[in-house]
Amino acid sequence: MISDHGVPSVVCLGFFDGVHIGHRQLIRIARQIADAEGLSLCVHTLDGEVFGKGRLLTTLDERTRLLLACGADRVEASTFDDALRHMPGDRFFEEIIVGQLGARHVVCGPDYRFGYQGKWGVGELADMCRKDGIGCTVVPPVTLPDGRKISSTLIRKALEEGDRDTAARLLGREV
């Protein structure tokens, strides 16, 4: 069910700090689904102090620019304020994902968490999507040859250690 507020879309969910090569894979797959279904691609991110992530790799403006360059038709950011921080996952799904973003199909990584204290994950998301007739695709993580998942945390660690080459390789662009 789509509210009057949301434009019917494939919605790609995540924080997307750094817009690294794992994020780019997620967006590539979401773009393919959007094109196949004749829908727009909306990428949803968060703005504000999120989950104690520490130093961010990108500002919201930088993230938005990179996400649009990766193929998003629009980027929507929810402010991670007290109201959102305490919102239950089912309410976040109905009000934000379906109502505000107009999700007809949702794409996320396997570690996607939402709702108060991150209590909801991809299993609950898939169940809610199925119940509402919304498609749901969970994209496996992009990993390094040694099996480590590419993540913003791994990139931050490389930068802290002064390894700009590794950070650039994981980001898929210069640092």
SERO-4910 file (N, C-alpha, C, O; in steps of 0.05 Angstrom, whole numbers):
BEGIN
 pado doro    nc1    nc2    nc3   cac1   cac2   cac3    cc1    cc2    cc3    oc1    oc2    oc3
  Met    A     17    -23      0      0      0      0     18     25      0     36     27     17
  Ile    A     13     43    -19     29     67    -22     12     91    -14    -10     94    -23
  Ser    A     24    108      2      9    132     10     10    153    -12     25    149    -32
  Asp    A     -5    174     -9     -5    196    -28     22    211    -28     28    225    -47
  His    A     37    208     -6     62    223     -4     85    211    -19    102    226    -30
  Gly    A     87    185    -20    110    172    -32    107    167    -62     86    158    -70
  Val    A    127    173    -77    128    167   -105    135    137   -107    156    130    -95
  Pro    A    120    121   -122    127     92   -124    156     88   -132    165     98   -153
  Ser    A    171     74   -116    200     72   -120    211     45   -111    199     31    -95
  Val    A    235     40   -122    253     20   -109    268     36    -89    280     57    -95
  Val    A    268     27    -64    281     42    -42    305     26    -33    303      3    -24
  Cys    A    328     38    -34    353     26    -26    360     37      2    362     62      6
  Leu    A    362     19     22    364     27     50    393     23     60    405      3     55
  Gly    A    402     43     76    428     41     89    437     68     99    423     88     95
  Phe    A    460     68    111    472     93    120    490    105     98    490    130     94
  Phe    A    504     88     85    520     96     61    543    115     67    551    130     50
  Asp    A    555    114     91    577    131     97    601    122     79    609     99     79
  Gly    A    611    141     64    634    136     46    625    128     18    641    132     -1
  Val    A    602    117     15    592    107    -11    615     90    -23    625     95    -45
  His    A    622     69     -8    644     51    -17    635     31    -38    612     31    -46
  Ile    A    653     13    -46    646     -5    -68    624    -25    -60    610    -34    -78
  Gly    A    621    -31    -35    599    -48    -26    572    -33    -30    553    -45    -39
  His    A    572     -8    -22    548      9    -26    542     11    -56    518     10    -64
  Arg    A    562     15    -72    558     18   -101    545     -7   -113    529     -5   -131
  Gln    A    553    -31   -103    541    -56   -113    512    -57   -105    495    -65   -122
  Leu    A    505    -49    -81    477    -48    -72    461    -29    -90    439    -36    -99
  Ile    A    472     -6    -96    457     13   -113    455      3   -142    435      7   -155
  Arg    A    476    -10   -152    475    -21   -179    452    -41   -181    437    -41   -201
  Ile    A    450    -59   -162    428    -79   -162    401    -65   -160    382    -72   -174
  Ala    A    399    -45   -142    374    -30   -139    366    -16   -165    343    -15   -172
  Arg    A    386     -5   -179    381      8   -204    371    -11   -225    352     -5   -240
  Gln    A    382    -35   -226    373    -56   -245    344    -63   -239    328    -66   -258
  Ile    A    337    -66   -214    309    -72   -206    290    -49   -214    269    -54   -225
  Ala    A    299    -25   -208    282     -1   -215    277      0   -245    255      5   -254
  Asp    A    298     -4   -260    295     -3   -290    277    -25   -299    259    -20   -316
  Ala    A    280    -49   -289    263    -72   -297    234    -68   -290    216    -77   -304
  Glu    A    229    -54   -267    202    -50   -258    190    -23   -266    167    -17   -260
  Gly    A    206     -7   -280    196     19   -289    191     38   -266    173     54   -267
  Leu    A    208     37   -245    205     54   -222    229     72   -219    250     67   -231
  Ser    A    226     92   -203    249    109   -196    265     95   -174    255     78   -160
  Leu    A    290    104   -171    307     94   -149    312    115   -129    323    136   -134
  Cys    A    302    110   -104    306    127    -82    326    114    -63    322     91    -55
  Val    A    346    128    -55    365    118    -35    359    133     -9    358    158     -8
  His    A    355    118     13    349    130     39    373    128     57    385    106     59
  Thr    A    381    150     69    403    151     88    394    166    113    371    174    115
  Leu    A    412    168    131    406    182    156    425    206    159    448    206    149
  Asp    A    416    226    173    432    250    178    432    253    209    412    249    222
  Gly    A    455    261    219    458    266    248    476    246    261    488    230    247
  Glu    A    478    248    287    495    229    302    482    202    303    461    198    315
  Val    A    494    183    289    481    157    285    497    135    298    520    131    291
  Phe    A    485    122    317    496     97    329    525     99    338    539     78    338
  Gly    A    534    122    346    562    124    356    582    116    335    603    106    342
  Lys    A    577    122    310    595    114    288    621    129    289    640    121    275
  Gly    A    623    150    305    649    165    306    652    182    281    632    191    269
  Arg    A    677    187    274    683    205    251    671    193    226    677    170    218
  Leu    A    655    209    212    643    200    187    661    205    164    678    223    164
  Leu    A    659    189    143    675    191    119    664    213    101    679    224     85
  Thr    A    638    218    102    625    237     84    605    254     99    592    244    118
  Thr    A    602    278     91    579    295    101    554    286     86    556    271     66
  Leu    A    531    295     95    507    288     81    507    299     52    498    285     34
  Asp    A    518    323     48    519    334     21    537    318      3    530    312    -20
  Glu    A    561    310     13    579    293     -3    566    266     -9    567    256    -32
  Arg    A    554    254     11    540    228      8    519    230    -14    517    213    -31
  Thr    A    502    251    -12    481    255    -32    492    258    -60    482    245    -78
  Arg    A    513    274    -63    525    277    -90    536    250   -100    531    244   -124
  Leu    A    549    235    -83    560    209    -92    538    189    -98    540    174   -118
  Leu    A    517    189    -82    494    170    -87    480    176   -113    473    158   -128
  Leu    A    476    202   -119    464    210   -145    482    202   -168    472    193   -189
  Ala    A    508    205   -165    527    198   -186    528    168   -190    535    159   -212
  Cys    A    521    152   -170    520    123   -172    494    113   -185    492     89   -191
  Gly    A    475    130   -190    451    122   -204    424    126   -190    403    120   -201
  Ala    A    425    138   -166    400    144   -152    385    166   -166    398    185   -176
  Asp    A    359    164   -168    343    186   -179    338    208   -158    337    231   -164
  Arg    A    337    199   -133    334    218   -111    346    205    -86    346    181    -83
  Val    A    354    223    -68    365    214    -42    348    228    -20    344    252    -21
  Glu    A    338    212     -2    322    222     20    337    216     46    346    194     50
  Ala    A    339    236     63    353    232     89    333    238    111    320    258    112
  Ser    A    332    219    130    317    223    154    336    233    176    358    221    179
  Thr    A    329    253    191    345    263    212    343    243    236    322    237    245
  Phe    A    367    233    245    367    214    267    365    230    293    384    233    308
  Asp    A    341    239    298    335    254    322    322    236    343    320    212    338
  Asp    A    314    247    365    303    231    387    278    216    378    274    192    385
  Ala    A    261    228    362    236    215    352    243    191    335    231    170    339
  Leu    A    261    194    316    269    172    299    284    150    315    280    126    311
  Arg    A    301    159    333    317    140    349    298    121    365    306     98    369
  His    A    275    131    374    257    115    390    234    103    375    216     91    386
  Met    A    233    107    348    211     97    332    213     66    329    234     56    321
  Pro    A    192     52    335    192     23    331    195     16    301    187     32    284
  Gly    A    206     -7    295    211    -15    268    187    -17    250    188     -9    227
  Asp    A    164    -27    261    140    -29    245    130     -1    237    120      3    215
  Arg    A    132     18    255    124     45    249    143     58    229    134     72    211
  Phe    A    169     53    232    189     63    212    182     52    184    183     66    165
  Phe    A    176     26    183    169     14    158    144     28    145    145     36    122
  Glu    A    123     30    161     98     41    150    100     71    143     92     80    122
  Glu    A    111     86    162    112    116    158    134    125    140    129    142    123
  Ile    A    158    114    142    180    124    126    183    108    100    181    119     78
  Ile    A    188     82    103    194     66     79    170     65     59    174     69     35
  Val    A    146     60     70    123     58     52    110     85     48    106     93     25
  Gly    A    105    100     70     90    125     67    106    147     54     97    159     35
  Gln    A    129    153     66    145    176     56    161    169     31    162    186     12
  Leu    A    172    145     29    190    138      7    175    124    -16    186    122    -38
  Gly    A    151    114    -11    135    101    -32    146     74    -41    145     68    -65
  Ala    A    157     58    -23    170     33    -31    151     14    -45    129      7    -34
  Arg    A    159      4    -68    146    -18    -82    165    -42    -81    157    -65    -85
  His    A    191    -36    -77    211    -56    -75    233    -44    -57    240    -21    -60
  Val    A    244    -60    -39    264    -51    -20    290    -67    -25    289    -91    -29
  Val    A    313    -53    -25    339    -66    -28    356    -58     -5    358    -34      2
  Cys    A    370    -77      7    388    -71     30    409    -93     32    407   -113     18
  Gly    A    429    -88     49    449   -108     54    440   -126     77    420   -120     90
  Pro    A    453   -148     82    445   -168    102    446   -158    131    434   -169    149
  Asp    A    462   -137    136    465   -126    163    447   -102    169    449    -90    190
  Tyr    A    429    -96    150    411    -72    154    394    -76    179    382    -97    183
  Arg    A    395    -56    196    379    -55    221    363    -29    222    371     -9    211
  Phe    A    340    -31    235    323     -7    237    305     -9    261    304    -30    274
  Gly    A    292     13    268    274     14    291    290     18    316    315     17    317
  Tyr    A    275     22    338    287     28    364    308      7    371    303    -17    371
  Gln    A    332     17    377    355      1    385    363    -19    363    376    -39    369
  Gly    A    355    -14    338    362    -32    316    351    -60    320    363    -80    312
  Lys    A    328    -62    333    316    -89    340    305   -103    315    301   -127    316
  Trp    A    300    -89    294    289   -101    270    312   -105    249    329    -87    246
  Gly    A    311   -127    235    332   -133    215    319   -142    189    295   -137    185
  Val    A    335   -154    172    325   -161    145    303   -182    146    286   -183    128
  Gly    A    303   -200    166    281   -219    168    254   -206    173    234   -212    159
  Glu    A    253   -187    192    229   -173    197    221   -155    173    198   -152    167
  Leu    A    241   -143    161    236   -126    137    223   -142    115    204   -134    103
  Ala    A    235   -166    109    224   -183     88    195   -191     95    178   -192     77
  Asp    A    190   -198    120    163   -205    128    143   -182    124    121   -187    113
  Met    A    151   -158    132    133   -135    129    128   -129     99    106   -123     90
  Cys    A    150   -131     83    147   -127     54    128   -147     42    110   -140     27
  Arg    A    132   -172     48    115   -194     38     85   -188     45     67   -191     28
  Lys    A     80   -181     70     53   -175     79     40   -152     63     16   -153     58
  Asp    A     57   -132     56     46   -109     41     49   -111     11     43    -92     -3
  Gly    A     58   -134      1     61   -138    -28     84   -122    -40     83   -114    -63
  Ile    A    105   -117    -24    128   -102    -32    151   -121    -37    156   -139    -20
  Gly    A    166   -119    -59    189   -136    -64    211   -129    -44    213   -107    -34
  Cys    A    228   -149    -38    250   -145    -20    274   -161    -30    272   -185    -34
  Thr    A    296   -147    -34    321   -160    -43    343   -153    -22    348   -130    -17
  Val    A    356   -174    -12    378   -171      7    403   -179     -9    406   -202    -18
  Val    A    421   -159    -12    445   -163    -28    468   -172    -10    473   -160     10
  Pro    A    482   -194    -18    505   -203     -2    527   -181     -1    529   -165    -20
  Pro    A    543   -181     20    564   -161     22    586   -166      2    590   -189     -7
  Val    A    600   -145     -5    624   -147    -22    647   -152     -2    650   -138     18
  Thr    A    663   -172     -8    684   -180     10    712   -178     -3    714   -179    -28
  Leu    A    732   -176     14    760   -177      5    768   -206      1    754   -224     11
  Pro    A    790   -211    -13    799   -239    -17    802   -255      9    799   -279     10
  Asp    A    808   -241     31    812   -255     57    785   -259     72    785   -268     94
  Gly    A    763   -251     59    737   -256     70    725   -233     86    702   -234     94
  Arg    A    741   -212     92    731   -189    107    711   -174     90    715   -169     66
  Lys    A    689   -166    103    669   -150     90    678   -121     87    689   -110    106
  Ile    A    675   -110     63    681    -82     59    661    -65     74    637    -69     71
  Ser    A    671    -47     91    654    -31    108    666     -4    113    690      0    109
  Ser    A    650     15    121    660     41    128    679     40    152    698     55    153
  Thr    A    674     21    170    691     17    193    719      9    184    739     19    194
  Leu    A    721    -10    165    746    -19    154    761      4    140    786      7    142
  Ile    A    746     21    126    758     44    113    769     64    133    791     75    130
  Arg    A    753     70    154    762     88    175    787     78    188    806     93    193
  Lys    A    789     52    193    813     40    205    837     43    187    858     50    196
  Ala    A    833     39    161    856     43    142    865     72    142    889     77    142
  Leu    A    847     91    143    854    119    144    869    126    170    888    141    170
  Glu    A    859    115    193    872    120    218    901    109    218    918    121    232
  Glu    A    906     88    203    932     76    202    949     89    180    972     81    175
  Gly    A    937    109    166    952    123    145    953    108    119    969    116    102
  Asp    A    937     88    116    937     72     91    916     82     72    895     71     68
  Arg    A    923    104     59    905    118     40    900    101     15    879    102      3
  Asp    A    920     85      7    916     68    -17    894     47    -13    877     43    -30
  Thr    A    895     34     10    874     14     16    847     28     19    827     18      8
  Ala    A    846     51     32    820     65     35    809     73      8    785     70      3
  Ala    A    826     83    -10    818     90    -37    808     66    -53    788     68    -67
  Arg    A    822     43    -50    813     19    -64    786     10    -54    769      2    -70
  Leu    A    781     12    -28    755      3    -17    732     23    -23    709     15    -26
  Leu    A    740     48    -25    720     69    -33    714     68    -62    692     76    -71
  Gly    A    733     59    -78    730     60   -107    735     88   -119    726     94   -141
  Arg    A    749    104   -103    755    131   -112    778    142    -94    784    130    -74
  Glu    A    789    164   -102    810    177    -86    800    187    -60    776    195    -57
  Val    A    817    187    -40    810    197    -13    817    226    -11    813    239     10
***
